[in-house]
Amino acid sequence: MFVKICGITNEQDALLAVALGADALGFVFAPSPRQISPALARDIAKRLPPEIITVGVFRNELPTRVVEVVNEARLNGAQLHGQESEAMTAEVAAHCRFVIKAVVAGSPEAARADGFAADAVLVDGLHPGSGVAYDWELLRDLPTNIRVMLSGGLTPDNVAAGISQVRPWGVDVSSGVEKSPGLKDAVKMRHFITNARDAVLG
């Protein structure tokens, strides 16, 4: 089970997430309480083990700007969390090693998510970053030939149920493992990662 901890804003949280077993970390460059600068993301990323996937999160940004910031921060890839088209996603994918395209559960974009040139498709609710869960039944309409990342309102308490119902390739969490916006909670992160991995074994 691929586990991504998103909304990383400081080195301590990043190193802790990695130590607890996270596969990927997300740095938010879109407007958000968790937004950080490319320079800070770069400082954090250079202290991480090379196998950790580092992803910049963008919303409705020009592909050229996305690639520019990913390179500036020296990250592995980009997460496009807006209304980016298939062409825009493909342009980013041509210059980034790893691309995640976010879609809203139950939307037309979700139904044709296999048209995006992305390494994984992240399915979120209508209000990303709100910590509000949605009906996972909406994921039944997704194409079956894509890597699905379950996101939106996940917590240590419900991630196992989500994995059991949806059978995703990966999970993504931000506010569900925080003590306050932008600051992670060590106990919540540990329980989230453990519960996600145990759900697969179960």
DRENKOL-352371 format. One line per 10 residues: their letters; for each residue y negated, z, x negated of N, C-alpha, C, CB. Coordinates in steps of 0.1 Angstrom, whole numbers, plus 5000, padded with zeros to 4 digits. Atoms other than C-alpha are relative to their C-alpha. Glycine has a CB too. Example, Ala and Ser with C-alpha at 12.3 -4.5 7.8 and 13.67 -1.06 7.14 Angstrom:
AS> 5012,5000,4991,5045,5078,4877,4988,5000,4991,5000,5012,5010 ~ 5011,5000,5009,5011,5071,4863,4989,5008,5008,4995,4986,4996
//
This chain:
MFVKICGITN> 5012,5000,4992,5000,5000,5000,4988,5000,4991,5000,5012,5010 ~ 5013,5002,5008,4967,4988,4985,4989,5009,5006,4995,4985,5000 ~ 5010,4990,4994,4941,5016,4989,4986,4997,4993,5005,5014,4997 ~ 5013,5002,5005,4904,5009,4985,4991,5011,5005,4994,4986,5004 ~ 5010,4990,4997,4878,5037,4984,4986,4993,4999,5001,5013,4991 ~ 5013,5007,5000,4844,5022,4994,4988,5010,5001,4999,4991,5012 ~ 5012,4992,4999,4809,5035,4992,4998,5009,4988,4999,5008,5013 ~ 5001,4991,5012,4811,5049,4957,4986,4999,4995,5010,4995,4988 ~ 5014,4999,5004,4777,5061,4945,4998,5007,4986,4992,5006,5010 ~ 5001,4993,5013,4785,5081,4913,5013,5000,4992,4995,5014,5003
EQDALLAVAL> 4988,5001,5009,4808,5082,4883,5010,5011,5003,4995,5002,4986 ~ 4990,4990,4997,4824,5115,4893,5010,4996,5011,4993,5013,5003 ~ 4992,5004,4989,4836,5102,4926,5009,4988,4996,4992,4996,5012 ~ 4992,5011,5004,4848,5070,4910,5012,5004,4992,4991,4990,4992 ~ 4989,4995,5009,4869,5087,4883,5010,5008,5008,4994,5008,4989 ~ 4991,4992,4992,4883,5111,4909,5009,4991,5009,4992,5010,5008 ~ 4993,5009,4992,4893,5083,4932,5011,4993,4993,4991,4990,5007 ~ 4990,5007,5009,4911,5065,4904,5011,5010,4996,4993,4995,4987 ~ 4990,4990,5003,4928,5097,4893,5010,5004,5011,4993,5013,4995 ~ 4992,4997,4988,4941,5103,4928,5008,4988,5004,4991,5004,5011
GADALGFVFA> 4991,5011,4997,4956,5068,4929,4994,4988,5007,5011,5005,5008 ~ 5006,5012,4994,4931,5044,4944,5002,4987,4992,4985,5002,5002 ~ 4998,5013,5007,4937,5007,4936,4986,4993,4998,5009,4991,5008 ~ 5013,5007,5001,4901,4995,4942,4989,5009,5005,5001,4988,5009 ~ 5012,4992,4996,4866,5009,4945,4989,4990,5005,4995,5008,4988 ~ 5011,5009,4995,4837,4994,4965,4987,5006,4998,5002,4998,5015 ~ 5013,4996,5002,4801,4995,4956,4991,4992,5009,4996,4997,4985 ~ 5008,5007,4990,4776,4988,4984,4987,4996,4995,4999,5010,5012 ~ 5013,5006,5003,4747,4965,4977,4992,4997,5012,5002,4988,4990 ~ 5007,5002,4988,4739,4959,5013,4992,5013,5005,5010,4995,5011
PSPRQISPAL> 5007,4988,4995,4714,4982,5031,5010,5010,5006,4989,4996,5010 ~ 4990,4989,4996,4733,5015,5037,4996,5013,4994,5015,4996,4996 ~ 5002,4987,5007,4731,5052,5030,5008,5001,4987,5005,5012,5009 ~ 4991,5000,5012,4757,5044,5003,4995,4989,4990,5014,4998,5003 ~ 5004,5011,5008,4737,5016,4987,4996,5005,4986,4987,4993,5006 ~ 5004,4997,5014,4734,5016,4949,4995,4988,4993,5012,5007,4992 ~ 5005,5011,5007,4719,4994,4923,5011,4993,4991,4988,5004,4990 ~ 4990,5007,5008,4739,4968,4903,5001,5007,4986,4996,4986,4998 ~ 4999,4993,5013,4729,4987,4871,5008,5012,5000,4985,5003,4995 ~ 4992,4988,4999,4744,5019,4883,5015,4997,5002,4995,5009,5011
ARDIAKRLPP> 4986,5004,4998,4775,5002,4895,5007,4995,4987,5001,4988,5011 ~ 4995,5004,5013,4779,4986,4861,5003,5011,4991,4989,4990,4993 ~ 4997,4988,5009,4776,5019,4843,5013,5007,5005,4988,5010,5001 ~ 4988,4994,4995,4803,5033,4866,5012,4992,4997,4999,5003,5015 ~ 4988,5009,5001,4826,5003,4864,5005,5000,4986,4996,4986,5005 ~ 4996,5001,5014,4826,5002,4826,5009,5012,4995,4988,4998,4991 ~ 4992,4988,5004,4842,5037,4825,5014,5000,5008,4992,5012,5004 ~ 4988,5000,4992,4871,5027,4848,5011,4993,4993,4998,4994,5014 ~ 4989,5007,5006,4906,5016,4837,5000,4985,5004,5013,5007,5004 ~ 5001,5014,4997,4909,4978,4836,5008,4995,5012,5005,4992,4988
EIITVGVFRN> 4992,5004,4988,4936,4977,4863,4993,5003,5013,5013,5006,4999 ~ 5007,4997,4987,4912,4991,4889,4991,4988,5004,4991,5013,4998 ~ 5008,5011,4995,4897,4964,4911,4986,5005,5005,5007,4992,5012 ~ 5013,4996,4996,4859,4968,4915,4993,4989,5008,4991,5004,4987 ~ 5005,5010,4990,4842,4951,4944,4986,5004,5005,5009,5000,5012 ~ 5013,4998,4994,4806,4947,4954,5000,4996,5015,4989,4991,4992 ~ 5000,5003,4986,4799,4948,4991,4986,4995,5004,5003,5014,5008 ~ 5012,5007,4996,4774,4924,5006,5000,4997,5015,4998,4987,4991 ~ 5001,5004,4986,4761,4915,5040,4990,4989,5002,4997,5012,5009 ~ 5009,5012,4997,4747,4880,5049,4991,4997,4988,4991,5003,5012
ELPTRVVEVV> 5007,5004,5012,4736,4874,5013,5004,4986,4996,5003,5010,4988 ~ 4997,5013,5005,4733,4840,4997,5012,5000,4990,4988,4993,4994 ~ 4989,5000,5009,4765,4831,4978,4996,5000,4985,5009,4988,5002 ~ 5005,4999,5014,4745,4825,4946,4996,5014,4996,4989,4990,4998 ~ 5005,4987,5002,4730,4859,4949,5012,5010,4998,4991,5005,5010 ~ 4988,4992,5001,4764,4875,4955,5006,4999,4986,5010,4996,5011 ~ 4994,5003,5013,4778,4859,4924,4992,5006,4988,5003,4985,4997 ~ 5009,4995,5010,4748,4868,4904,5001,5016,4998,4985,4997,5003 ~ 4999,4986,5000,4750,4905,4913,5014,5005,4995,4997,5006,5014 ~ 4986,4996,5005,4788,4907,4908,5001,4999,4985,5011,4991,5006
NEARLNGAQL> 5000,5002,5014,4783,4893,4873,4991,5010,4993,4995,4986,4996 ~ 5009,4990,5006,4753,4916,4866,5006,5014,4999,4987,5001,5008 ~ 4994,4987,5000,4773,4947,4876,5014,5000,4993,5002,5004,5015 ~ 4987,5002,5007,4804,4933,4858,5012,5006,5009,5000,5007,4987 ~ 4990,4996,4991,4826,4938,4888,5011,4989,5001,4995,5003,5014 ~ 4989,5010,4999,4859,4920,4896,4998,4990,5012,5013,5007,5002 ~ 5001,5009,4988,4849,4906,4930,4989,5005,5010,5013,4999,5006 ~ 5010,4997,4990,4829,4907,4962,5007,5002,5014,4991,4988,5001 ~ 4996,4998,4986,4834,4919,4998,4989,4995,5008,5004,5015,5003 ~ 5010,5006,4992,4815,4898,5023,5001,5006,5014,5001,4984,5001
HGQESEAMTA> 4998,4991,4988,4808,4921,5053,4989,4996,5010,4998,5014,4996 ~ 5009,5005,4990,4785,4899,5074,5005,4988,5008,4987,4997,4994 ~ 4996,5012,4992,4785,4866,5093,5001,4988,4990,4990,4997,5011 ~ 4999,5011,5009,4793,4846,5062,5010,4989,5005,5005,5005,4986 ~ 4992,5011,4995,4808,4812,5070,5012,4997,4990,4992,4987,5001 ~ 4989,5004,5009,4840,4797,5056,4995,4994,4987,5010,4991,5007 ~ 5006,5007,5012,4819,4775,5033,4994,5010,4990,4990,4990,5004 ~ 5006,4990,5008,4799,4805,5020,5011,5008,4993,4991,5009,5008 ~ 4989,4992,5006,4831,4825,5014,5007,4992,4989,5010,5004,5011 ~ 4994,5008,5010,4846,4796,4995,4992,4999,4988,5003,4986,5006
EVAAHCRFVI> 5009,5001,5012,4816,4793,4973,5000,5012,4992,4985,4997,5005 ~ 4999,4988,5007,4818,4829,4964,5014,5001,4993,4998,5013,5009 ~ 4986,4999,5006,4856,4827,4958,5001,4991,4988,5010,4996,5011 ~ 4999,5009,5011,4850,4798,4934,4995,5006,4987,4992,4987,5003 ~ 5006,4993,5012,4831,4822,4911,5004,5014,4998,4986,4999,5001 ~ 4995,4986,5001,4848,4856,4917,5015,5001,5000,4994,5008,5012 ~ 4986,4999,5001,4882,4867,4908,5007,5006,5013,5004,5009,4988 ~ 4994,4994,4988,4888,4887,4940,4989,5001,5011,5005,5015,4996 ~ 5009,5001,4989,4872,4882,4974,5006,5006,5013,4995,4986,5003 ~ 4996,4994,4987,4875,4903,5006,4990,4995,5010,5001,5015,5000
KAVVAGSPEA> 5009,5004,4989,4861,4888,5038,5003,5010,5012,5003,4985,5005 ~ 4999,4991,4988,4854,4913,5066,4998,4992,5013,4990,5012,4998 ~ 5001,5006,4987,4858,4903,5102,5000,5012,5010,5011,4990,5004 ~ 5000,4990,4989,4852,4923,5135,5013,4998,5008,4988,4999,5009 ~ 4988,5000,4992,4884,4932,5153,4998,4994,5014,5006,5014,5002 ~ 5001,5006,4987,4889,4910,5183,4991,4988,5001,4997,5010,5010 ~ 5010,5010,5000,4863,4885,5173,5006,4986,4998,4989,5002,4989 ~ 4995,5013,5003,4867,4847,5171,5003,4998,4985,4990,4989,5005 ~ 4998,5001,5015,4863,4850,5133,5014,5006,4996,4989,5007,4993 ~ 4987,4993,5004,4893,4874,5132,5012,4991,5004,5001,5013,5008
ARADGFAADA> 4989,5008,4995,4915,4850,5152,5002,4988,4991,4997,4994,5014 ~ 4998,5012,5010,4909,4822,5126,4997,5005,4986,4990,4989,5004 ~ 5003,4994,5013,4907,4845,5096,5007,4993,4988,5003,5015,5000 ~ 4992,5007,5010,4932,4824,5077,4992,4988,4995,5013,4995,5005 ~ 5008,5011,5005,4904,4798,5073,4991,5004,4989,4992,4994,5011 ~ 5009,4995,5011,4885,4820,5048,5007,4999,4987,4995,5014,5003 ~ 4994,5000,5014,4891,4815,5011,4999,5013,4994,4993,4989,4991 ~ 5001,4986,5004,4897,4852,5006,5014,5005,4996,4994,5009,5011 ~ 4988,4994,5004,4923,4872,4988,5005,5010,5010,4998,5008,4987 ~ 4996,4991,4989,4923,4897,5017,4990,4999,5011,5002,5014,4995
VLVDGLHPGS> 5009,5000,4988,4908,4899,5052,4999,5015,5005,5004,4990,5011 ~ 5002,4986,4995,4893,4933,5061,4996,5000,5014,4990,5008,4991 ~ 5003,5000,4986,4893,4941,5098,4993,5013,5003,5012,4998,5009 ~ 5009,4988,4997,4865,4965,5109,4996,5000,5014,4988,5000,4990 ~ 5005,5000,4986,4849,4976,5141,4986,4994,5000,4999,5015,5004 ~ 5013,5006,4999,4815,4965,5154,4990,5006,4992,4996,5001,5015 ~ 5010,4993,5008,4796,4991,5134,5006,5005,4987,4994,5012,5008 ~ 4994,4996,5012,4808,4991,5098,4993,5012,4994,4999,4989,4990 ~ 5005,4988,5007,4804,5024,5079,4996,5011,5010,4987,4996,4993 ~ 5004,4989,4990,4799,5044,5112,5011,5011,5001,4998,4993,5013
GVAYDWELLR> 4989,4991,4999,4833,5061,5109,5006,5001,5013,4995,5014,4996 ~ 4995,5001,4986,4841,5051,5145,5012,4991,5000,4989,4996,5010 ~ 4988,5008,4999,4876,5039,5151,5000,4991,5012,5013,5010,5002 ~ 5000,5009,4989,4885,5011,5174,5015,4998,5004,4993,4986,4997 ~ 4986,5002,4995,4916,4999,5193,5008,4990,4991,5000,4993,5015 ~ 4993,5008,5010,4941,4987,5167,5008,4989,5007,5010,5009,4992 ~ 4993,5011,4993,4958,4965,5194,4993,4987,4998,5001,5004,5015 ~ 5008,5012,5002,4930,4941,5187,5005,4992,4988,4985,5003,4998 ~ 4995,5007,5012,4947,4932,5154,5012,4991,5003,5003,5010,4989 ~ 4988,5008,4996,4976,4916,5173,4996,4985,4999,5005,5003,5014
DLPTNIRVML> 5004,5014,5000,4956,4883,5174,4997,4994,4986,4987,4999,5009 ~ 5003,5005,5014,4952,4880,5136,5011,4990,4996,5000,5012,4991 ~ 4990,5008,5006,4969,4852,5118,5010,5008,4992,4993,4989,4991 ~ 4989,4992,5007,5002,4863,5102,5001,4997,4985,5013,4998,5007 ~ 4999,5004,5014,4997,4845,5069,4989,5005,4991,5001,4985,5000 ~ 5011,4995,5008,4969,4866,5055,5003,5015,4996,4987,4999,5007 ~ 4999,4986,5004,4967,4899,5036,4989,5008,5009,4997,5002,4985 ~ 5009,4993,4991,4952,4923,5062,4997,5014,4994,5006,5001,5014 ~ 5004,4987,5004,4932,4953,5052,4994,5007,5012,4989,5000,4989 ~ 5005,4993,4989,4927,4979,5079,4989,5009,4996,5012,5009,5006
SGGLTPDNVA> 5012,4992,5003,4893,4996,5080,4993,5004,5013,4991,4991,4991 ~ 5008,4996,4988,4869,5013,5104,5005,5012,5006,5000,4989,5010 ~ 4996,4988,4993,4872,5049,5114,5012,5006,4995,5001,4998,5014 ~ 4988,4994,5006,4901,5057,5091,4997,5013,4994,5007,4990,4990 ~ 5001,4987,5005,4906,5093,5081,5014,5004,4994,4995,5011,5010 ~ 4986,4995,5005,4934,5113,5063,5009,5003,5012,4998,5012,4992 ~ 4991,4996,4988,4946,5123,5098,5005,4988,5007,4992,5008,5009 ~ 4995,5011,4992,4950,5088,5113,5004,4988,4992,4989,4995,5009 ~ 4996,5012,5008,4957,5065,5084,5015,4997,5001,4996,5002,4985 ~ 4985,5003,4999,4995,5069,5087,5003,4993,5013,5008,5013,4999
AGISQVRPWG> 4997,5006,4987,4994,5060,5124,4995,4986,5000,4992,5008,5011 ~ 5005,5013,5001,4972,5030,5116,5010,4991,4993,4987,5000,4994 ~ 4991,5007,5008,4996,5018,5090,5013,4997,5007,5003,5007,4986 ~ 4988,5002,4992,5026,5023,5112,4998,4990,5011,5004,5014,5006 ~ 5002,5010,4989,5011,5003,5141,4996,4986,4995,4989,5006,5009 ~ 5005,5013,5004,4993,4975,5122,5008,4994,4989,4986,5002,4995 ~ 4993,5005,5011,5015,4972,5091,4991,4991,4991,5012,4991,5004 ~ 5009,5007,5008,4986,4961,5069,5004,4999,4986,4986,5005,5001 ~ 4998,5001,5014,4986,4950,5033,4993,5011,4993,4996,4986,4994 ~ 5008,4990,5006,4959,4975,5025,4992,5008,5010,4991,4994,4989
VDVSSGVEKS> 5009,4993,4992,4936,5001,5038,4987,5003,4993,5006,5014,5005 ~ 5013,4998,5006,4899,5008,5032,4993,5011,5007,4991,4987,5001 ~ 5006,4988,4994,4880,5040,5037,4987,5003,4993,5009,5012,5000 ~ 5013,4996,5006,4844,5052,5032,4996,5013,5005,4989,4989,5002 ~ 5005,4987,4994,4829,5078,5055,5011,5010,5003,4992,4997,5013 ~ 4989,4991,4996,4864,5092,5064,5004,5009,4989,5011,4992,5004 ~ 4996,4991,5011,4867,5108,5029,4987,5005,4994,5008,4992,4990 ~ 5013,4995,5006,4831,5120,5025,4997,5014,5005,4988,4991,5005 ~ 5005,4987,4995,4815,5154,5027,4986,4998,5005,5000,5011,4988 ~ 5013,5005,4995,4781,5137,5032,4998,4986,4996,4988,5009,4995
PGLKDAVKMR> 5001,5014,5003,4770,5101,5032,4998,4997,4985,4988,4994,5008 ~ 5001,5004,5014,4776,5087,4997,5007,5010,4990,4986,4999,4996 ~ 4993,4990,5008,4794,5118,4984,5014,5003,5005,4992,5013,4999 ~ 4986,4999,4995,4832,5119,4985,5005,5015,4999,5009,4991,4991 ~ 4993,4987,4999,4854,5149,4993,5013,4999,4993,5001,5005,5015 ~ 4987,5001,5008,4882,5154,4968,5012,5002,5008,4999,5009,4988 ~ 4988,4996,4992,4906,5170,4992,5003,4989,5010,4998,5013,5007 ~ 4998,5011,4991,4900,5143,5018,5006,4987,4994,4987,4997,5008 ~ 4995,5012,5007,4905,5115,4993,5015,5002,4996,4992,4998,4987 ~ 4986,4997,5004,4937,5131,4980,5010,4998,5012,5002,5013,4994
HFITNARDAV> 4992,5000,4988,4951,5135,5015,5001,4986,5006,4995,5009,5011 ~ 5000,5013,4995,4941,5100,5025,5009,4991,4993,4986,4994,5000 ~ 4991,5008,5008,4958,5083,4996,5014,5004,5001,4995,5001,4985 ~ 4986,4996,4998,4989,5104,4999,5006,4996,5013,5001,5016,4998 ~ 4995,5003,4987,4992,5099,5036,5002,4985,5002,4991,5005,5011 ~ 4999,5015,4999,4987,5061,5032,5013,4996,4993,4988,4993,4994 ~ 4988,5004,5007,5014,5058,5006,5013,5006,5007,4999,5006,4985 ~ 4988,4994,4994,5038,5082,5024,5004,4992,5013,4998,5014,5004 ~ 4998,5007,4988,5034,5061,5056,5009,4987,4997,4987,4995,5007 ~ 4992,5011,5004,5049,5031,5038,5014,5004,4997,4993,4992,4988
LG> 4987,4995,5003,5078,5051,5025,5007,5004,5013,4999,5011,4990 ~ 4994,4995,4987,5084,5065,5060,5005,4989,5008,4991,5009,5007
//
